[in-house]
Amino acid sequence: GTRATPEFLQAIAYEVYVKNVTFGLLHQWLTDMGMTISKNTLRNWLKKGKTYLDELVCVLKSIALEKDSIVNCDETWCKVRKYDHYKKCYIWVLVNKARKTAIFFYEN
């Protein structure tokens, strides 16, 4: 299939998840700029990007939580949009100073 650059994928994710732009509006905006793309392609790119990021988070967690490591950890809650409503989730930060690794992630 068609590939998206990391920068373009980031821009799409920012528009959809931070600015709450709908796929229809995003699709129209891209079409107006001369890009021929389907809404499903946009969705598939975000799903594939999530898969890669999930794998990266697992690797970073394992580095941060290595045996005998001193790990600093903190959490705070935030509202996360899930379709047409918001739910309470937690943002976590794990810091392993020895490995110079810090990771932010959220879980419910």
QUIBEL-V235044 format. One record per residue. N is the residue number from 1. RES is the residue in one letter. SS is DSSP state (hx for helix, st for strand, lp for the rest). NEAR is the number of other ideal C-beta (glycine too) atoms within 12 Angstrom. Layout:
BEGIN
n,res,ss,near
N,RES,SS,NEAR
N,RES,SS,NEAR
END
This chain:
BEGIN
n,res,ss,near
1,G,lp,11
2,T,lp,16
3,R,lp,12
4,A,lp,25
5,T,lp,12
6,P,hx,16
7,E,hx,11
8,F,hx,22
9,L,hx,28
10,Q,hx,19
11,A,hx,25
12,I,hx,34
13,A,hx,26
14,Y,hx,17
15,E,hx,23
16,V,hx,28
17,Y,hx,23
18,V,hx,13
19,K,lp,15
20,N,lp,16
21,V,lp,21
22,T,lp,19
23,F,hx,24
24,G,hx,15
25,L,hx,17
26,L,hx,31
27,H,hx,24
28,Q,hx,17
29,W,hx,22
30,L,hx,25
31,T,hx,16
32,D,hx,12
33,M,lp,12
34,G,lp,8
35,M,lp,19
36,T,lp,11
37,I,lp,25
38,S,lp,18
39,K,hx,21
40,N,hx,14
41,T,hx,24
42,L,hx,33
43,R,hx,23
44,N,hx,21
45,W,hx,31
46,L,hx,27
47,K,hx,20
48,K,hx,22
49,G,hx,28
50,K,hx,19
51,T,hx,15
52,Y,hx,19
53,L,hx,23
54,D,hx,16
55,E,hx,14
56,L,hx,18
57,V,hx,23
58,C,hx,16
59,V,hx,18
60,L,hx,25
61,K,hx,27
62,S,hx,19
63,I,hx,22
64,A,hx,29
65,L,lp,23
66,E,lp,17
67,K,lp,11
68,D,lp,9
69,S,lp,20
70,I,lp,16
71,V,st,24
72,N,st,18
73,C,st,21
74,D,st,15
75,E,st,18
76,T,st,14
77,W,st,16
78,C,st,18
79,K,st,15
80,V,st,19
81,R,st,18
82,K,st,13
83,Y,lp,9
84,D,lp,8
85,H,st,9
86,Y,st,14
87,K,st,16
88,K,st,17
89,C,st,18
90,Y,st,19
91,I,st,20
92,W,st,26
93,V,st,21
94,L,st,28
95,V,st,23
96,N,st,24
97,K,lp,13
98,A,lp,14
99,R,lp,22
100,K,lp,12
101,T,st,25
102,A,st,20
103,I,st,28
104,F,st,22
105,F,st,24
106,Y,st,22
107,E,st,18
108,N,lp,16
END
